[in-house]
Amino acid sequence: MSENDLKRTPLNAAHRALGGKMVDFGGWDMPVQYKAGVIEEHMATRTRAGLFDVSHMGEILVEGPDAILFVNRLTSNDVKALADGQAHYSCLTNEKGGVVDDLLVYRFGPEKLLLVVNAGTTDKDWDWITSHKGDSDVKLTNQSSDYCQIAIQGPKATEILQGLTDTDLSGIQYYWFTEGTVDGVRSIISRTGYTGEDGFEVYASADKAVQLWERMLGAGSDAGILPSGLAARNTLRLEAGMSLYGHELGDDISPLEAGLGWITKLNKEGGFIGRDAIAKQKEAGLTRKIAGFEMAEPGIARDGFDVYIGDEKIGVVTSGSPAPYLKKNIGMAFLPPEFAKPGQELKIDIRGKRVSAVTVATPFYKREK
């Protein structure tokens, strides 16, 4: 795909002005890092604050009398358990029990839900969701191009954002949201994120993106906020043990294999697409499951690298990178369950050399509450 064919968020020019190194990310022209570099961006988010453009994510509005029933049938978590103003993490699942995508479900009311899906799968998700509408009394709207989404993450995120809004941010619990204003702009203010830190994701009209981005950077300058790109977002989520679609999740990977049994409500009323396949898999026992590991010797295990015990290949790395805050090299891999327990010694083939690693509990990093 040529550069001219890439999609751009409303902040594209702002990223370039800040010296962002732009890359093709699933058809989007996105900053992988800025001048400070990946390690500095990662550490700023862990110790101060990082600012992320996530406007490439997709937003699908579901409205109507059957909104909750409809989304509940498509997703693994229990939408009926949500209260107004609450969000949860979930998966769209297929008939075989695989994951079409992972997503956030926001409940505004009994007849209004917002689904926030991954950028690279937005079109696929839209087709999947609309193809299952049937005679459900719902109106579906792809609002992806209407929104900007900016994530402010880190221990100083609340303090910085509070200076730009009259909304009492301390009153918003984790995975809850409210509608208010940020710098005078009507926004959805959501206490969610993909870094393992406290913070917020702010949704607003796309034409307000530059205003909000610049005001957040300005408001956080004394606190040491840094604009942060895709690379830091990835190392942060990996330290926090969070799954990435296309790595730990996919059409042929079940939520149970990905360690997401906690969002897979097999006994919820009405069931969901793929429920029976997942239940059978649980009953029969998993043949693979995701496990965390850290390198016991110098080396970085990247996704796709083979995992061995002795001469036997037993699995494959799904994600791997240095962990800047933890100062070690870490990763996740699919392994047979008997080898997925913490303390299992492994060898990982890194460009023809088998390097020692050991399985560890995840998340690798957990912030202090």
C-alpha positions as CSV (number, residue, x, y, z in Angstrom):
1,M,0.0,0.0,0.0
2,S,1.4,3.4,-1.0
3,E,1.7,6.2,1.5
4,N,-1.1,8.1,-0.3
5,D,-3.5,5.2,0.2
6,L,-3.1,5.1,4.0
7,K,-5.8,6.2,6.3
8,R,-5.0,9.1,8.6
9,T,-6.4,10.2,11.9
10,P,-7.3,13.8,12.5
11,L,-4.0,14.2,14.3
12,N,-1.7,13.1,11.5
13,A,-0.3,16.6,10.9
14,A,0.2,17.0,14.6
15,H,2.3,13.8,14.8
16,R,4.5,15.0,12.0
17,A,5.0,18.4,13.6
18,L,6.2,16.6,16.7
19,G,8.7,14.6,14.8
20,G,6.7,11.4,14.9
21,K,8.2,8.5,12.9
22,M,5.3,7.4,10.8
23,V,4.6,3.8,9.7
24,D,1.9,1.7,8.0
25,F,-0.1,0.2,10.8
26,G,-2.9,-1.9,9.4
27,G,-3.5,0.6,6.6
28,W,-3.2,3.6,8.9
29,D,-0.4,6.2,8.8
30,M,0.5,6.2,12.5
31,P,3.4,7.3,14.7
32,V,5.5,4.4,16.0
33,Q,7.5,6.8,18.2
34,Y,8.5,10.4,18.6
35,K,11.8,12.2,19.2
36,A,12.2,11.0,22.8
37,G,12.2,7.4,21.7
38,V,10.3,4.3,22.8
39,I,12.0,3.8,26.2
40,E,11.4,7.4,27.3
41,E,7.8,7.2,26.2
42,H,7.3,4.0,28.0
43,M,8.9,5.3,31.2
44,A,7.0,8.6,31.1
45,T,3.7,6.6,31.0
46,R,4.8,4.4,33.9
47,T,6.0,7.3,36.1
48,R,4.3,10.4,34.9
49,A,2.0,10.5,31.8
50,G,1.8,9.5,28.2
51,L,-0.5,10.7,25.5
52,F,-1.7,8.4,22.8
53,D,-3.7,8.9,19.6
54,V,-6.1,6.0,19.3
55,S,-8.4,7.7,16.9
56,H,-7.9,4.9,14.4
57,M,-10.0,2.6,16.6
58,G,-13.5,1.8,15.3
59,E,-16.8,2.9,17.0
60,I,-20.1,1.1,16.2
61,L,-23.3,2.4,17.7
62,V,-26.1,0.0,18.5
63,E,-29.5,1.5,19.3
64,G,-33.0,0.2,19.8
65,P,-35.2,-2.0,22.0
66,D,-33.1,-5.1,21.3
67,A,-29.7,-3.4,21.7
68,I,-28.7,-5.4,24.8
69,L,-30.1,-8.7,23.6
70,F,-28.4,-8.3,20.2
71,V,-24.9,-7.5,21.6
72,N,-25.2,-10.1,24.3
73,R,-25.7,-12.8,21.6
74,L,-22.6,-11.6,19.7
75,T,-20.2,-11.2,22.6
76,S,-18.7,-13.5,25.3
77,N,-19.2,-11.2,28.3
78,D,-22.6,-10.5,29.9
79,V,-24.0,-7.2,28.6
80,K,-27.1,-7.6,30.9
81,A,-24.8,-7.2,33.9
82,L,-23.7,-3.7,32.8
83,A,-25.2,-0.6,34.5
84,D,-25.7,2.7,32.7
85,G,-22.4,4.4,32.5
86,Q,-20.4,1.2,32.8
87,A,-18.1,-0.5,30.2
88,H,-16.6,-3.9,29.9
89,Y,-14.0,-5.8,27.9
90,S,-15.4,-8.6,25.7
91,C,-14.9,-10.6,22.6
92,L,-16.9,-11.1,19.4
93,T,-16.8,-14.8,18.9
94,N,-17.5,-17.0,15.8
95,E,-19.4,-20.3,15.6
96,K,-16.2,-22.4,16.2
97,G,-15.5,-20.4,19.4
98,G,-12.7,-18.3,17.9
99,V,-12.3,-14.6,18.4
100,V,-13.5,-12.3,15.6
101,D,-12.2,-9.4,17.6
102,D,-11.8,-8.1,21.2
103,L,-13.6,-4.9,22.0
104,L,-15.1,-2.6,24.7
105,V,-18.8,-2.4,25.2
106,Y,-20.2,0.9,26.6
107,R,-23.7,1.0,28.0
108,F,-25.3,4.5,27.8
109,G,-28.8,3.1,28.5
110,P,-31.0,0.1,27.9
111,E,-31.3,1.0,24.2
112,K,-27.9,2.5,23.5
113,L,-24.5,0.7,23.4
114,L,-21.2,1.8,21.8
115,L,-18.8,-0.9,20.6
116,V,-15.2,0.1,20.3
117,V,-13.2,-2.3,18.1
118,N,-9.7,-2.6,16.7
119,A,-8.6,-0.4,13.9
120,G,-7.4,-3.2,11.6
121,T,-10.6,-5.2,12.0
122,T,-13.3,-2.4,11.9
123,D,-14.5,-3.3,8.5
124,K,-14.5,-7.0,9.2
125,D,-16.3,-6.4,12.5
126,W,-18.9,-4.2,10.9
127,D,-19.7,-6.9,8.3
128,W,-19.9,-9.5,11.0
129,I,-22.2,-7.5,13.2
130,T,-24.5,-6.4,10.4
131,S,-24.7,-9.9,9.0
132,H,-26.1,-11.1,12.2
133,K,-28.7,-8.4,12.6
134,G,-31.6,-10.6,11.4
135,D,-34.9,-9.3,12.7
136,S,-33.4,-7.7,15.8
137,D,-35.0,-4.3,16.5
138,V,-31.7,-2.4,16.4
139,K,-30.2,0.4,14.4
140,L,-26.5,0.0,13.6
141,T,-24.3,2.9,12.8
142,N,-20.6,2.9,11.9
143,Q,-19.4,6.1,13.6
144,S,-15.7,5.4,13.3
145,S,-14.9,8.5,11.2
146,D,-17.0,10.7,13.5
147,Y,-14.8,10.3,16.6
148,C,-11.3,11.1,17.7
149,Q,-10.0,9.1,20.7
150,I,-7.1,10.3,22.8
151,A,-5.7,8.2,25.7
152,I,-4.0,10.0,28.6
153,Q,-2.3,7.3,30.8
154,G,-0.1,7.3,33.8
155,P,0.0,8.2,37.5
156,K,-0.3,11.9,36.7
157,A,-3.1,11.5,34.1
158,T,-5.9,12.3,36.4
159,E,-4.3,15.4,37.7
160,I,-3.5,16.7,34.2
161,L,-7.0,15.9,32.8
162,Q,-8.8,17.3,35.8
163,G,-7.4,20.8,35.0
164,L,-9.3,20.7,31.7
165,T,-12.7,19.5,32.9
166,D,-15.4,20.3,35.4
167,T,-16.2,16.6,35.7
168,D,-15.0,15.1,39.0
169,L,-12.7,12.4,37.7
170,S,-12.3,10.9,41.1
171,G,-15.9,9.9,40.9
172,I,-15.4,7.8,37.8
173,Q,-14.4,4.2,38.7
174,Y,-12.2,1.9,36.6
175,Y,-14.2,0.8,33.5
176,W,-16.9,3.4,34.1
177,F,-17.5,6.5,32.0
178,T,-19.5,9.7,31.8
179,E,-20.4,12.4,29.3
180,G,-18.9,15.9,30.0
181,T,-16.7,18.5,28.5
182,V,-12.9,18.6,28.2
183,D,-11.5,22.0,27.4
184,G,-15.1,23.0,26.5
185,V,-15.5,20.1,24.1
186,R,-18.4,17.6,24.5
187,S,-16.7,14.3,25.3
188,I,-17.1,10.8,26.6
189,I,-14.6,10.5,29.5
190,S,-13.8,6.8,30.1
191,R,-11.5,5.4,32.8
192,T,-10.0,2.8,30.6
193,G,-6.8,2.1,28.9
194,Y,-4.3,-0.3,27.3
195,T,-1.2,0.4,29.3
196,G,-1.6,-1.1,32.8
197,E,-1.7,2.4,34.2
198,D,-4.6,4.5,35.6
199,G,-5.9,7.0,33.1
200,F,-8.6,8.0,30.7
201,E,-9.7,7.6,27.1
202,V,-11.5,10.7,25.8
203,Y,-13.8,10.4,22.8
204,A,-14.9,13.5,21.0
205,S,-15.9,14.9,17.6
206,A,-13.1,14.3,15.1
207,D,-12.8,18.0,14.3
208,K,-11.9,18.7,17.9
209,A,-8.9,16.3,17.9
210,V,-6.1,18.8,17.4
211,Q,-7.6,21.2,20.1
212,L,-7.8,18.4,22.7
213,W,-4.4,16.9,21.8
214,E,-2.6,20.2,22.1
215,R,-4.4,21.2,25.3
216,M,-3.6,17.9,27.0
217,L,0.1,18.2,26.0
218,G,0.2,21.8,27.2
219,A,-1.6,21.0,30.5
220,G,0.8,18.1,31.1
221,S,4.0,19.8,30.2
222,D,5.1,20.7,33.7
223,A,4.2,17.1,34.8
224,G,6.5,15.7,32.1
225,I,3.8,14.2,29.8
226,L,5.1,12.8,26.5
227,P,3.3,12.1,23.2
228,S,3.7,8.3,22.8
229,G,3.5,6.1,19.8
230,L,2.6,2.5,18.8
231,A,5.9,1.0,20.0
232,A,5.5,2.2,23.6
233,R,1.8,1.3,23.5
234,N,2.9,-2.3,22.7
235,T,5.6,-2.6,25.3
236,L,3.3,-1.1,27.9
237,R,0.4,-3.5,27.1
238,L,2.8,-6.5,27.1
239,E,4.2,-5.6,30.5
240,A,0.6,-5.5,31.7
241,G,-0.1,-8.9,30.2
242,M,-2.8,-7.6,27.9
243,S,-3.7,-9.5,24.7
244,L,-3.3,-8.0,21.2
245,Y,-5.5,-9.1,18.3
246,G,-3.6,-11.0,15.7
247,H,-1.1,-12.2,18.3
248,E,-2.8,-13.7,21.4
249,L,-6.2,-13.5,19.8
250,G,-7.6,-14.6,16.4
251,D,-10.3,-16.3,14.5
252,D,-8.9,-19.7,15.4
253,I,-8.0,-18.9,19.0
254,S,-10.7,-19.2,21.7
255,P,-11.0,-16.8,24.7
256,L,-10.2,-19.7,27.0
257,E,-6.9,-20.4,25.2
258,A,-6.1,-16.7,25.4
259,G,-6.6,-16.7,29.2
260,L,-9.9,-14.7,28.9
261,G,-12.1,-17.1,30.7
262,W,-13.0,-14.3,33.0
263,I,-14.9,-12.5,30.1
264,T,-16.4,-15.7,28.8
265,K,-19.8,-16.2,30.5
266,L,-20.8,-19.6,29.3
267,N,-23.9,-19.7,31.6
268,K,-25.3,-16.3,30.7
269,E,-29.0,-16.2,29.7
270,G,-29.5,-16.8,26.0
271,G,-25.9,-17.9,25.3
272,F,-23.9,-16.4,22.5
273,I,-22.4,-17.3,19.2
274,G,-19.7,-19.9,19.7
275,R,-20.8,-20.7,23.3
276,D,-21.3,-24.4,22.6
277,A,-17.9,-24.8,20.9
278,I,-16.2,-23.1,23.8
279,A,-18.1,-25.2,26.4
280,K,-17.0,-28.4,24.6
281,Q,-13.4,-27.2,24.5
282,K,-13.5,-26.5,28.3
283,E,-15.0,-29.9,29.0
284,A,-12.5,-31.7,26.9
285,G,-9.5,-29.7,28.2
286,L,-7.4,-27.2,26.5
287,T,-4.5,-28.4,24.2
288,R,-2.8,-25.0,24.4
289,K,-3.0,-21.9,26.6
290,I,-1.2,-18.6,26.7
291,A,1.7,-18.3,29.1
292,G,4.1,-15.5,30.1
293,F,7.9,-16.0,30.0
294,E,11.0,-14.0,30.6
295,M,14.4,-14.6,29.0
296,A,17.0,-16.2,31.2
297,E,19.8,-15.3,28.8
298,P,20.4,-12.3,26.6
299,G,18.0,-12.3,23.6
300,I,14.6,-11.0,22.5
301,A,12.0,-13.5,21.5
302,R,9.8,-12.0,18.8
303,D,6.3,-13.3,17.7
304,G,6.5,-16.4,15.6
305,F,9.6,-17.8,17.2
306,D,9.5,-21.5,18.1
307,V,9.5,-22.7,21.7
308,Y,11.2,-25.9,22.7
309,I,11.7,-28.3,25.6
310,G,14.8,-30.3,24.8
311,D,14.5,-31.1,21.1
312,E,10.7,-31.0,21.0
313,K,8.9,-28.0,19.6
314,I,6.0,-27.3,22.0
315,G,4.8,-23.9,21.1
316,V,5.2,-20.5,19.5
317,V,5.8,-17.0,20.8
318,T,2.8,-14.6,20.2
319,S,4.4,-11.4,21.5
320,G,7.9,-10.5,22.8
321,S,10.0,-7.5,23.5
322,P,12.2,-5.7,26.0
323,A,10.2,-4.5,29.0
324,P,11.7,-1.0,29.7
325,Y,10.2,-0.6,33.2
326,L,11.1,-4.1,34.4
327,K,14.5,-4.1,32.6
328,K,14.2,-7.6,31.2
329,N,13.1,-9.3,28.0
330,I,9.6,-10.8,28.2
331,G,7.0,-12.4,26.1
332,M,3.9,-14.6,25.8
333,A,3.6,-17.9,24.0
334,F,1.0,-20.6,23.3
335,L,2.1,-23.8,25.2
336,P,0.6,-27.1,26.2
337,P,-1.1,-26.5,29.6
338,E,1.3,-28.9,31.4
339,F,4.2,-26.6,30.4
340,A,2.4,-23.3,30.9
341,K,2.8,-23.2,34.7
342,P,5.3,-20.7,36.2
343,G,8.8,-22.0,36.6
344,Q,8.9,-24.1,33.4
345,E,12.3,-23.9,31.7
346,L,12.1,-23.4,28.0
347,K,14.4,-22.8,24.9
348,I,13.3,-20.3,22.3
349,D,14.8,-20.4,18.8
350,I,16.1,-16.9,18.2
351,R,17.5,-16.8,14.6
352,G,18.9,-20.3,14.8
353,K,20.2,-20.2,18.4
354,R,18.2,-21.7,21.2
355,V,18.1,-19.3,24.1
356,S,17.0,-20.1,27.7
357,A,13.7,-18.7,29.1
358,V,11.4,-19.5,32.0
359,T,7.6,-19.2,32.3
360,V,6.3,-16.7,34.8
361,A,3.0,-15.5,36.1
362,T,1.2,-12.6,34.3
363,P,0.8,-9.7,34.3
364,F,4.5,-9.1,34.4
365,Y,3.8,-5.6,35.8
366,K,1.0,-4.5,38.1
367,R,0.7,-0.9,39.2
368,E,0.3,0.0,42.8
369,K,-3.3,1.0,43.5
